[in-house]
Amino acid sequence: MLTTTTIPKVALRTLTELTGEPRPDIALLITLRDAVEHRLEKIDAAIRAYEQKYGMSFEQFQNRGQTESIPQQFSYEVERDYLEWDGLISRKRKIEGIRQWLI
């Protein structure tokens, strides 16, 4: 299905300046790819921070949590970290799928 979208001139000018690409559709695609890569880099950095904090991968953390071998496992901080870390992993998978559409 083909749809028509109007892009403000300032946005087109910005896309061209950002990418050096005069064709709006290509410039938009380049910008979307860059945005996806940037988001993945930020997510990876946040995941690495949790891996460093706990000294293990999320999968190891999750497995240890099932055997109750994480210090202060039921504390607010550890549970919050678990939920945020899990969310980052899920978000990363989703964005990696989106990246495949942009190839």
Phi and psi restraints in degrees (range 20) as a CNS / XPLOR table:
assign (resid 1 and name C) (resid 2 and name N)
       (resid 2 and name CA) (resid 2 and name C) 1.0 -97.4 20.0 2
assign (resid 2 and name N) (resid 2 and name CA)
       (resid 2 and name C) (resid 3 and name N) 1.0 128.5 20.0 2
assign (resid 2 and name C) (resid 3 and name N)
       (resid 3 and name CA) (resid 3 and name C) 1.0 -121.2 20.0 2
assign (resid 3 and name N) (resid 3 and name CA)
       (resid 3 and name C) (resid 4 and name N) 1.0 154.8 20.0 2
assign (resid 3 and name C) (resid 4 and name N)
       (resid 4 and name CA) (resid 4 and name C) 1.0 -108.7 20.0 2
assign (resid 4 and name N) (resid 4 and name CA)
       (resid 4 and name C) (resid 5 and name N) 1.0 133.0 20.0 2
assign (resid 4 and name C) (resid 5 and name N)
       (resid 5 and name CA) (resid 5 and name C) 1.0 -128.0 20.0 2
assign (resid 5 and name N) (resid 5 and name CA)
       (resid 5 and name C) (resid 6 and name N) 1.0 137.3 20.0 2
assign (resid 5 and name C) (resid 6 and name N)
       (resid 6 and name CA) (resid 6 and name C) 1.0 -96.0 20.0 2
assign (resid 6 and name N) (resid 6 and name CA)
       (resid 6 and name C) (resid 7 and name N) 1.0 127.5 20.0 2
assign (resid 6 and name C) (resid 7 and name N)
       (resid 7 and name CA) (resid 7 and name C) 1.0 -110.6 20.0 2
assign (resid 7 and name N) (resid 7 and name CA)
       (resid 7 and name C) (resid 8 and name N) 1.0 127.4 20.0 2
assign (resid 7 and name C) (resid 8 and name N)
       (resid 8 and name CA) (resid 8 and name C) 1.0 -56.4 20.0 2
assign (resid 8 and name N) (resid 8 and name CA)
       (resid 8 and name C) (resid 9 and name N) 1.0 146.9 20.0 2
assign (resid 8 and name C) (resid 9 and name N)
       (resid 9 and name CA) (resid 9 and name C) 1.0 -57.3 20.0 2
assign (resid 9 and name N) (resid 9 and name CA)
       (resid 9 and name C) (resid 10 and name N) 1.0 -37.5 20.0 2
assign (resid 9 and name C) (resid 10 and name N)
       (resid 10 and name CA) (resid 10 and name C) 1.0 -63.8 20.0 2
assign (resid 10 and name N) (resid 10 and name CA)
       (resid 10 and name C) (resid 11 and name N) 1.0 -35.6 20.0 2
assign (resid 10 and name C) (resid 11 and name N)
       (resid 11 and name CA) (resid 11 and name C) 1.0 -69.0 20.0 2
assign (resid 11 and name N) (resid 11 and name CA)
       (resid 11 and name C) (resid 12 and name N) 1.0 -42.1 20.0 2
assign (resid 11 and name C) (resid 12 and name N)
       (resid 12 and name CA) (resid 12 and name C) 1.0 -62.6 20.0 2
assign (resid 12 and name N) (resid 12 and name CA)
       (resid 12 and name C) (resid 13 and name N) 1.0 -42.6 20.0 2
assign (resid 12 and name C) (resid 13 and name N)
       (resid 13 and name CA) (resid 13 and name C) 1.0 -63.2 20.0 2
assign (resid 13 and name N) (resid 13 and name CA)
       (resid 13 and name C) (resid 14 and name N) 1.0 -41.3 20.0 2
assign (resid 13 and name C) (resid 14 and name N)
       (resid 14 and name CA) (resid 14 and name C) 1.0 -65.0 20.0 2
assign (resid 14 and name N) (resid 14 and name CA)
       (resid 14 and name C) (resid 15 and name N) 1.0 -44.3 20.0 2
assign (resid 14 and name C) (resid 15 and name N)
       (resid 15 and name CA) (resid 15 and name C) 1.0 -59.3 20.0 2
assign (resid 15 and name N) (resid 15 and name CA)
       (resid 15 and name C) (resid 16 and name N) 1.0 -43.2 20.0 2
assign (resid 15 and name C) (resid 16 and name N)
       (resid 16 and name CA) (resid 16 and name C) 1.0 -64.0 20.0 2
assign (resid 16 and name N) (resid 16 and name CA)
       (resid 16 and name C) (resid 17 and name N) 1.0 -43.9 20.0 2
assign (resid 16 and name C) (resid 17 and name N)
       (resid 17 and name CA) (resid 17 and name C) 1.0 -65.9 20.0 2
assign (resid 17 and name N) (resid 17 and name CA)
       (resid 17 and name C) (resid 18 and name N) 1.0 -41.5 20.0 2
assign (resid 17 and name C) (resid 18 and name N)
       (resid 18 and name CA) (resid 18 and name C) 1.0 -64.6 20.0 2
assign (resid 18 and name N) (resid 18 and name CA)
       (resid 18 and name C) (resid 19 and name N) 1.0 -41.8 20.0 2
assign (resid 18 and name C) (resid 19 and name N)
       (resid 19 and name CA) (resid 19 and name C) 1.0 -103.0 20.0 2
assign (resid 19 and name N) (resid 19 and name CA)
       (resid 19 and name C) (resid 20 and name N) 1.0 -21.8 20.0 2
assign (resid 19 and name C) (resid 20 and name N)
       (resid 20 and name CA) (resid 20 and name C) 1.0 76.7 20.0 2
assign (resid 20 and name N) (resid 20 and name CA)
       (resid 20 and name C) (resid 21 and name N) 1.0 9.6 20.0 2
assign (resid 20 and name C) (resid 21 and name N)
       (resid 21 and name CA) (resid 21 and name C) 1.0 -104.1 20.0 2
assign (resid 21 and name N) (resid 21 and name CA)
       (resid 21 and name C) (resid 22 and name N) 1.0 120.4 20.0 2
assign (resid 21 and name C) (resid 22 and name N)
       (resid 22 and name CA) (resid 22 and name C) 1.0 -76.5 20.0 2
assign (resid 22 and name N) (resid 22 and name CA)
       (resid 22 and name C) (resid 23 and name N) 1.0 -20.5 20.0 2
assign (resid 22 and name C) (resid 23 and name N)
       (resid 23 and name CA) (resid 23 and name C) 1.0 -84.0 20.0 2
assign (resid 23 and name N) (resid 23 and name CA)
       (resid 23 and name C) (resid 24 and name N) 1.0 118.2 20.0 2
assign (resid 23 and name C) (resid 24 and name N)
       (resid 24 and name CA) (resid 24 and name C) 1.0 -57.8 20.0 2
assign (resid 24 and name N) (resid 24 and name CA)
       (resid 24 and name C) (resid 25 and name N) 1.0 -40.5 20.0 2
assign (resid 24 and name C) (resid 25 and name N)
       (resid 25 and name CA) (resid 25 and name C) 1.0 -65.0 20.0 2
assign (resid 25 and name N) (resid 25 and name CA)
       (resid 25 and name C) (resid 26 and name N) 1.0 -39.8 20.0 2
assign (resid 25 and name C) (resid 26 and name N)
       (resid 26 and name CA) (resid 26 and name C) 1.0 -71.7 20.0 2
assign (resid 26 and name N) (resid 26 and name CA)
       (resid 26 and name C) (resid 27 and name N) 1.0 -41.8 20.0 2
assign (resid 26 and name C) (resid 27 and name N)
       (resid 27 and name CA) (resid 27 and name C) 1.0 -60.9 20.0 2
assign (resid 27 and name N) (resid 27 and name CA)
       (resid 27 and name C) (resid 28 and name N) 1.0 -40.5 20.0 2
assign (resid 27 and name C) (resid 28 and name N)
       (resid 28 and name CA) (resid 28 and name C) 1.0 -65.3 20.0 2
assign (resid 28 and name N) (resid 28 and name CA)
       (resid 28 and name C) (resid 29 and name N) 1.0 -42.6 20.0 2
assign (resid 28 and name C) (resid 29 and name N)
       (resid 29 and name CA) (resid 29 and name C) 1.0 -62.4 20.0 2
assign (resid 29 and name N) (resid 29 and name CA)
       (resid 29 and name C) (resid 30 and name N) 1.0 -43.0 20.0 2
assign (resid 29 and name C) (resid 30 and name N)
       (resid 30 and name CA) (resid 30 and name C) 1.0 -61.0 20.0 2
assign (resid 30 and name N) (resid 30 and name CA)
       (resid 30 and name C) (resid 31 and name N) 1.0 -44.2 20.0 2
assign (resid 30 and name C) (resid 31 and name N)
       (resid 31 and name CA) (resid 31 and name C) 1.0 -64.9 20.0 2
assign (resid 31 and name N) (resid 31 and name CA)
       (resid 31 and name C) (resid 32 and name N) 1.0 -41.0 20.0 2
assign (resid 31 and name C) (resid 32 and name N)
       (resid 32 and name CA) (resid 32 and name C) 1.0 -63.4 20.0 2
assign (resid 32 and name N) (resid 32 and name CA)
       (resid 32 and name C) (resid 33 and name N) 1.0 -42.3 20.0 2
assign (resid 32 and name C) (resid 33 and name N)
       (resid 33 and name CA) (resid 33 and name C) 1.0 -60.0 20.0 2
assign (resid 33 and name N) (resid 33 and name CA)
       (resid 33 and name C) (resid 34 and name N) 1.0 -45.8 20.0 2
assign (resid 33 and name C) (resid 34 and name N)
       (resid 34 and name CA) (resid 34 and name C) 1.0 -60.7 20.0 2
assign (resid 34 and name N) (resid 34 and name CA)
       (resid 34 and name C) (resid 35 and name N) 1.0 -41.9 20.0 2
assign (resid 34 and name C) (resid 35 and name N)
       (resid 35 and name CA) (resid 35 and name C) 1.0 -64.1 20.0 2
assign (resid 35 and name N) (resid 35 and name CA)
       (resid 35 and name C) (resid 36 and name N) 1.0 -41.4 20.0 2
assign (resid 35 and name C) (resid 36 and name N)
       (resid 36 and name CA) (resid 36 and name C) 1.0 -64.5 20.0 2
assign (resid 36 and name N) (resid 36 and name CA)
       (resid 36 and name C) (resid 37 and name N) 1.0 -45.5 20.0 2
assign (resid 36 and name C) (resid 37 and name N)
       (resid 37 and name CA) (resid 37 and name C) 1.0 -62.3 20.0 2
assign (resid 37 and name N) (resid 37 and name CA)
       (resid 37 and name C) (resid 38 and name N) 1.0 -41.5 20.0 2
assign (resid 37 and name C) (resid 38 and name N)
       (resid 38 and name CA) (resid 38 and name C) 1.0 -62.8 20.0 2
assign (resid 38 and name N) (resid 38 and name CA)
       (resid 38 and name C) (resid 39 and name N) 1.0 -43.5 20.0 2
assign (resid 38 and name C) (resid 39 and name N)
       (resid 39 and name CA) (resid 39 and name C) 1.0 -63.2 20.0 2
assign (resid 39 and name N) (resid 39 and name CA)
       (resid 39 and name C) (resid 40 and name N) 1.0 -42.3 20.0 2
assign (resid 39 and name C) (resid 40 and name N)
       (resid 40 and name CA) (resid 40 and name C) 1.0 -63.6 20.0 2
assign (resid 40 and name N) (resid 40 and name CA)
       (resid 40 and name C) (resid 41 and name N) 1.0 -38.6 20.0 2
assign (resid 40 and name C) (resid 41 and name N)
       (resid 41 and name CA) (resid 41 and name C) 1.0 -62.3 20.0 2
assign (resid 41 and name N) (resid 41 and name CA)
       (resid 41 and name C) (resid 42 and name N) 1.0 -42.5 20.0 2
assign (resid 41 and name C) (resid 42 and name N)
       (resid 42 and name CA) (resid 42 and name C) 1.0 -65.3 20.0 2
assign (resid 42 and name N) (resid 42 and name CA)
       (resid 42 and name C) (resid 43 and name N) 1.0 -41.2 20.0 2
assign (resid 42 and name C) (resid 43 and name N)
       (resid 43 and name CA) (resid 43 and name C) 1.0 -65.3 20.0 2
assign (resid 43 and name N) (resid 43 and name CA)
       (resid 43 and name C) (resid 44 and name N) 1.0 -44.1 20.0 2
assign (resid 43 and name C) (resid 44 and name N)
       (resid 44 and name CA) (resid 44 and name C) 1.0 -60.5 20.0 2
assign (resid 44 and name N) (resid 44 and name CA)
       (resid 44 and name C) (resid 45 and name N) 1.0 -39.9 20.0 2
assign (resid 44 and name C) (resid 45 and name N)
       (resid 45 and name CA) (resid 45 and name C) 1.0 -64.2 20.0 2
assign (resid 45 and name N) (resid 45 and name CA)
       (resid 45 and name C) (resid 46 and name N) 1.0 -41.3 20.0 2
assign (resid 45 and name C) (resid 46 and name N)
       (resid 46 and name CA) (resid 46 and name C) 1.0 -66.8 20.0 2
assign (resid 46 and name N) (resid 46 and name CA)
       (resid 46 and name C) (resid 47 and name N) 1.0 -39.3 20.0 2
assign (resid 46 and name C) (resid 47 and name N)
       (resid 47 and name CA) (resid 47 and name C) 1.0 -64.0 20.0 2
assign (resid 47 and name N) (resid 47 and name CA)
       (resid 47 and name C) (resid 48 and name N) 1.0 -44.7 20.0 2
assign (resid 47 and name C) (resid 48 and name N)
       (resid 48 and name CA) (resid 48 and name C) 1.0 -59.9 20.0 2
assign (resid 48 and name N) (resid 48 and name CA)
       (resid 48 and name C) (resid 49 and name N) 1.0 -36.6 20.0 2
assign (resid 48 and name C) (resid 49 and name N)
       (resid 49 and name CA) (resid 49 and name C) 1.0 -62.6 20.0 2
assign (resid 49 and name N) (resid 49 and name CA)
       (resid 49 and name C) (resid 50 and name N) 1.0 -42.3 20.0 2
assign (resid 49 and name C) (resid 50 and name N)
       (resid 50 and name CA) (resid 50 and name C) 1.0 -67.4 20.0 2
assign (resid 50 and name N) (resid 50 and name CA)
       (resid 50 and name C) (resid 51 and name N) 1.0 -39.4 20.0 2
assign (resid 50 and name C) (resid 51 and name N)
       (resid 51 and name CA) (resid 51 and name C) 1.0 -61.9 20.0 2
assign (resid 51 and name N) (resid 51 and name CA)
       (resid 51 and name C) (resid 52 and name N) 1.0 -39.4 20.0 2
assign (resid 51 and name C) (resid 52 and name N)
       (resid 52 and name CA) (resid 52 and name C) 1.0 -70.1 20.0 2
assign (resid 52 and name N) (resid 52 and name CA)
       (resid 52 and name C) (resid 53 and name N) 1.0 -41.3 20.0 2
assign (resid 52 and name C) (resid 53 and name N)
       (resid 53 and name CA) (resid 53 and name C) 1.0 -60.2 20.0 2
assign (resid 53 and name N) (resid 53 and name CA)
       (resid 53 and name C) (resid 54 and name N) 1.0 -42.9 20.0 2
assign (resid 53 and name C) (resid 54 and name N)
       (resid 54 and name CA) (resid 54 and name C) 1.0 -101.7 20.0 2
assign (resid 54 and name N) (resid 54 and name CA)
       (resid 54 and name C) (resid 55 and name N) 1.0 -7.7 20.0 2
assign (resid 54 and name C) (resid 55 and name N)
       (resid 55 and name CA) (resid 55 and name C) 1.0 68.5 20.0 2
assign (resid 55 and name N) (resid 55 and name CA)
       (resid 55 and name C) (resid 56 and name N) 1.0 30.5 20.0 2
assign (resid 55 and name C) (resid 56 and name N)
       (resid 56 and name CA) (resid 56 and name C) 1.0 -164.1 20.0 2
assign (resid 56 and name N) (resid 56 and name CA)
       (resid 56 and name C) (resid 57 and name N) 1.0 167.2 20.0 2
assign (resid 56 and name C) (resid 57 and name N)
       (resid 57 and name CA) (resid 57 and name C) 1.0 -77.3 20.0 2
assign (resid 57 and name N) (resid 57 and name CA)
       (resid 57 and name C) (resid 58 and name N) 1.0 168.6 20.0 2
assign (resid 57 and name C) (resid 58 and name N)
       (resid 58 and name CA) (resid 58 and name C) 1.0 -62.2 20.0 2
assign (resid 58 and name N) (resid 58 and name CA)
       (resid 58 and name C) (resid 59 and name N) 1.0 -40.3 20.0 2
assign (resid 58 and name C) (resid 59 and name N)
       (resid 59 and name CA) (resid 59 and name C) 1.0 -61.5 20.0 2
assign (resid 59 and name N) (resid 59 and name CA)
       (resid 59 and name C) (resid 60 and name N) 1.0 -42.5 20.0 2
assign (resid 59 and name C) (resid 60 and name N)
       (resid 60 and name CA) (resid 60 and name C) 1.0 -64.8 20.0 2
assign (resid 60 and name N) (resid 60 and name CA)
       (resid 60 and name C) (resid 61 and name N) 1.0 -42.6 20.0 2
assign (resid 60 and name C) (resid 61 and name N)
       (resid 61 and name CA) (resid 61 and name C) 1.0 -60.1 20.0 2
assign (resid 61 and name N) (resid 61 and name CA)
       (resid 61 and name C) (resid 62 and name N) 1.0 -44.7 20.0 2
assign (resid 61 and name C) (resid 62 and name N)
       (resid 62 and name CA) (resid 62 and name C) 1.0 -63.8 20.0 2
assign (resid 62 and name N) (resid 62 and name CA)
       (resid 62 and name C) (resid 63 and name N) 1.0 -44.6 20.0 2
assign (resid 62 and name C) (resid 63 and name N)
       (resid 63 and name CA) (resid 63 and name C) 1.0 -64.5 20.0 2
assign (resid 63 and name N) (resid 63 and name CA)
       (resid 63 and name C) (resid 64 and name N) 1.0 -42.7 20.0 2
assign (resid 63 and name C) (resid 64 and name N)
       (resid 64 and name CA) (resid 64 and name C) 1.0 -64.8 20.0 2
assign (resid 64 and name N) (resid 64 and name CA)
       (resid 64 and name C) (resid 65 and name N) 1.0 -35.2 20.0 2
assign (resid 64 and name C) (resid 65 and name N)
       (resid 65 and name CA) (resid 65 and name C) 1.0 -62.1 20.0 2
assign (resid 65 and name N) (resid 65 and name CA)
       (resid 65 and name C) (resid 66 and name N) 1.0 -30.6 20.0 2
assign (resid 65 and name C) (resid 66 and name N)
       (resid 66 and name CA) (resid 66 and name C) 1.0 -73.6 20.0 2
assign (resid 66 and name N) (resid 66 and name CA)
       (resid 66 and name C) (resid 67 and name N) 1.0 -23.7 20.0 2
assign (resid 66 and name C) (resid 67 and name N)
       (resid 67 and name CA) (resid 67 and name C) 1.0 -102.7 20.0 2
assign (resid 67 and name N) (resid 67 and name CA)
       (resid 67 and name C) (resid 68 and name N) 1.0 6.5 20.0 2
assign (resid 67 and name C) (resid 68 and name N)
       (resid 68 and name CA) (resid 68 and name C) 1.0 58.5 20.0 2
assign (resid 68 and name N) (resid 68 and name CA)
       (resid 68 and name C) (resid 69 and name N) 1.0 41.1 20.0 2
assign (resid 68 and name C) (resid 69 and name N)
       (resid 69 and name CA) (resid 69 and name C) 1.0 -109.8 20.0 2
assign (resid 69 and name N) (resid 69 and name CA)
       (resid 69 and name C) (resid 70 and name N) 1.0 23.6 20.0 2
assign (resid 69 and name C) (resid 70 and name N)
       (resid 70 and name CA) (resid 70 and name C) 1.0 -106.3 20.0 2
assign (resid 70 and name N) (resid 70 and name CA)
       (resid 70 and name C) (resid 71 and name N) 1.0 125.7 20.0 2
assign (resid 70 and name C) (resid 71 and name N)
       (resid 71 and name CA) (resid 71 and name C) 1.0 -57.0 20.0 2
assign (resid 71 and name N) (resid 71 and name CA)
       (resid 71 and name C) (resid 72 and name N) 1.0 137.4 20.0 2
assign (resid 71 and name C) (resid 72 and name N)
       (resid 72 and name CA) (resid 72 and name C) 1.0 52.4 20.0 2
assign (resid 72 and name N) (resid 72 and name CA)
       (resid 72 and name C) (resid 73 and name N) 1.0 39.8 20.0 2
assign (resid 72 and name C) (resid 73 and name N)
       (resid 73 and name CA) (resid 73 and name C) 1.0 -53.6 20.0 2
assign (resid 73 and name N) (resid 73 and name CA)
       (resid 73 and name C) (resid 74 and name N) 1.0 -34.8 20.0 2
assign (resid 73 and name C) (resid 74 and name N)
       (resid 74 and name CA) (resid 74 and name C) 1.0 -99.5 20.0 2
assign (resid 74 and name N) (resid 74 and name CA)
       (resid 74 and name C) (resid 75 and name N) 1.0 13.9 20.0 2
assign (resid 74 and name C) (resid 75 and name N)
       (resid 75 and name CA) (resid 75 and name C) 1.0 -73.2 20.0 2
assign (resid 75 and name N) (resid 75 and name CA)
       (resid 75 and name C) (resid 76 and name N) 1.0 158.4 20.0 2
assign (resid 75 and name C) (resid 76 and name N)
       (resid 76 and name CA) (resid 76 and name C) 1.0 -57.0 20.0 2
assign (resid 76 and name N) (resid 76 and name CA)
       (resid 76 and name C) (resid 77 and name N) 1.0 -45.5 20.0 2
assign (resid 76 and name C) (resid 77 and name N)
       (resid 77 and name CA) (resid 77 and name C) 1.0 -61.3 20.0 2
assign (resid 77 and name N) (resid 77 and name CA)
       (resid 77 and name C) (resid 78 and name N) 1.0 -46.6 20.0 2
assign (resid 77 and name C) (resid 78 and name N)
       (resid 78 and name CA) (resid 78 and name C) 1.0 -67.9 20.0 2
assign (resid 78 and name N) (resid 78 and name CA)
       (resid 78 and name C) (resid 79 and name N) 1.0 -41.9 20.0 2
assign (resid 78 and name C) (resid 79 and name N)
       (resid 79 and name CA) (resid 79 and name C) 1.0 -66.2 20.0 2
assign (resid 79 and name N) (resid 79 and name CA)
       (resid 79 and name C) (resid 80 and name N) 1.0 -39.8 20.0 2
assign (resid 79 and name C) (resid 80 and name N)
       (resid 80 and name CA) (resid 80 and name C) 1.0 -62.9 20.0 2
assign (resid 80 and name N) (resid 80 and name CA)
       (resid 80 and name C) (resid 81 and name N) 1.0 -45.2 20.0 2
assign (resid 80 and name C) (resid 81 and name N)
       (resid 81 and name CA) (resid 81 and name C) 1.0 -59.7 20.0 2
assign (resid 81 and name N) (resid 81 and name CA)
       (resid 81 and name C) (resid 82 and name N) 1.0 -42.3 20.0 2
assign (resid 81 and name C) (resid 82 and name N)
       (resid 82 and name CA) (resid 82 and name C) 1.0 -58.5 20.0 2
assign (resid 82 and name N) (resid 82 and name CA)
       (resid 82 and name C) (resid 83 and name N) 1.0 -48.5 20.0 2
assign (resid 82 and name C) (resid 83 and name N)
       (resid 83 and name CA) (resid 83 and name C) 1.0 -65.1 20.0 2
assign (resid 83 and name N) (resid 83 and name CA)
       (resid 83 and name C) (resid 84 and name N) 1.0 -42.0 20.0 2
assign (resid 83 and name C) (resid 84 and name N)
       (resid 84 and name CA) (resid 84 and name C) 1.0 -67.1 20.0 2
assign (resid 84 and name N) (resid 84 and name CA)
       (resid 84 and name C) (resid 85 and name N) 1.0 -43.0 20.0 2
assign (resid 84 and name C) (resid 85 and name N)
       (resid 85 and name CA) (resid 85 and name C) 1.0 -62.4 20.0 2
assign (resid 85 and name N) (resid 85 and name CA)
       (resid 85 and name C) (resid 86 and name N) 1.0 -45.4 20.0 2
assign (resid 85 and name C) (resid 86 and name N)
       (resid 86 and name CA) (resid 86 and name C) 1.0 -60.1 20.0 2
assign (resid 86 and name N) (resid 86 and name CA)
       (resid 86 and name C) (resid 87 and name N) 1.0 -42.3 20.0 2
assign (resid 86 and name C) (resid 87 and name N)
       (resid 87 and name CA) (resid 87 and name C) 1.0 -62.2 20.0 2
assign (resid 87 and name N) (resid 87 and name CA)
       (resid 87 and name C) (resid 88 and name N) 1.0 -40.1 20.0 2
assign (resid 87 and name C) (resid 88 and name N)
       (resid 88 and name CA) (resid 88 and name C) 1.0 -62.9 20.0 2
assign (resid 88 and name N) (resid 88 and name CA)
       (resid 88 and name C) (resid 89 and name N) 1.0 -42.5 20.0 2
assign (resid 88 and name C) (resid 89 and name N)
       (resid 89 and name CA) (resid 89 and name C) 1.0 -62.3 20.0 2
assign (resid 89 and name N) (resid 89 and name CA)
       (resid 89 and name C) (resid 90 and name N) 1.0 -44.9 20.0 2
assign (resid 89 and name C) (resid 90 and name N)
       (resid 90 and name CA) (resid 90 and name C) 1.0 -63.7 20.0 2
assign (resid 90 and name N) (resid 90 and name CA)
       (resid 90 and name C) (resid 91 and name N) 1.0 -43.9 20.0 2
assign (resid 90 and name C) (resid 91 and name N)
       (resid 91 and name CA) (resid 91 and name C) 1.0 -63.4 20.0 2
assign (resid 91 and name N) (resid 91 and name CA)
       (resid 91 and name C) (resid 92 and name N) 1.0 -40.3 20.0 2
assign (resid 91 and name C) (resid 92 and name N)
       (resid 92 and name CA) (resid 92 and name C) 1.0 -60.8 20.0 2
assign (resid 92 and name N) (resid 92 and name CA)
       (resid 92 and name C) (resid 93 and name N) 1.0 -45.4 20.0 2
assign (resid 92 and name C) (resid 93 and name N)
       (resid 93 and name CA) (resid 93 and name C) 1.0 -59.9 20.0 2
assign (resid 93 and name N) (resid 93 and name CA)
       (resid 93 and name C) (resid 94 and name N) 1.0 -43.4 20.0 2
assign (resid 93 and name C) (resid 94 and name N)
       (resid 94 and name CA) (resid 94 and name C) 1.0 -64.1 20.0 2
assign (resid 94 and name N) (resid 94 and name CA)
       (resid 94 and name C) (resid 95 and name N) 1.0 -45.3 20.0 2
assign (resid 94 and name C) (resid 95 and name N)
       (resid 95 and name CA) (resid 95 and name C) 1.0 -69.3 20.0 2
assign (resid 95 and name N) (resid 95 and name CA)
       (resid 95 and name C) (resid 96 and name N) 1.0 -33.7 20.0 2
assign (resid 95 and name C) (resid 96 and name N)
       (resid 96 and name CA) (resid 96 and name C) 1.0 -63.2 20.0 2
assign (resid 96 and name N) (resid 96 and name CA)
       (resid 96 and name C) (resid 97 and name N) 1.0 -35.4 20.0 2
assign (resid 96 and name C) (resid 97 and name N)
       (resid 97 and name CA) (resid 97 and name C) 1.0 -65.6 20.0 2
assign (resid 97 and name N) (resid 97 and name CA)
       (resid 97 and name C) (resid 98 and name N) 1.0 -41.0 20.0 2
assign (resid 97 and name C) (resid 98 and name N)
       (resid 98 and name CA) (resid 98 and name C) 1.0 -62.8 20.0 2
assign (resid 98 and name N) (resid 98 and name CA)
       (resid 98 and name C) (resid 99 and name N) 1.0 -40.6 20.0 2
assign (resid 98 and name C) (resid 99 and name N)
       (resid 99 and name CA) (resid 99 and name C) 1.0 -57.0 20.0 2
assign (resid 99 and name N) (resid 99 and name CA)
       (resid 99 and name C) (resid 100 and name N) 1.0 -36.1 20.0 2
assign (resid 99 and name C) (resid 100 and name N)
       (resid 100 and name CA) (resid 100 and name C) 1.0 -63.0 20.0 2
assign (resid 100 and name N) (resid 100 and name CA)
       (resid 100 and name C) (resid 101 and name N) 1.0 -31.5 20.0 2
assign (resid 100 and name C) (resid 101 and name N)
       (resid 101 and name CA) (resid 101 and name C) 1.0 -67.7 20.0 2
assign (resid 101 and name N) (resid 101 and name CA)
       (resid 101 and name C) (resid 102 and name N) 1.0 -27.1 20.0 2
assign (resid 101 and name C) (resid 102 and name N)
       (resid 102 and name CA) (resid 102 and name C) 1.0 -91.7 20.0 2
assign (resid 102 and name N) (resid 102 and name CA)
       (resid 102 and name C) (resid 103 and name N) 1.0 2.0 20.0 2
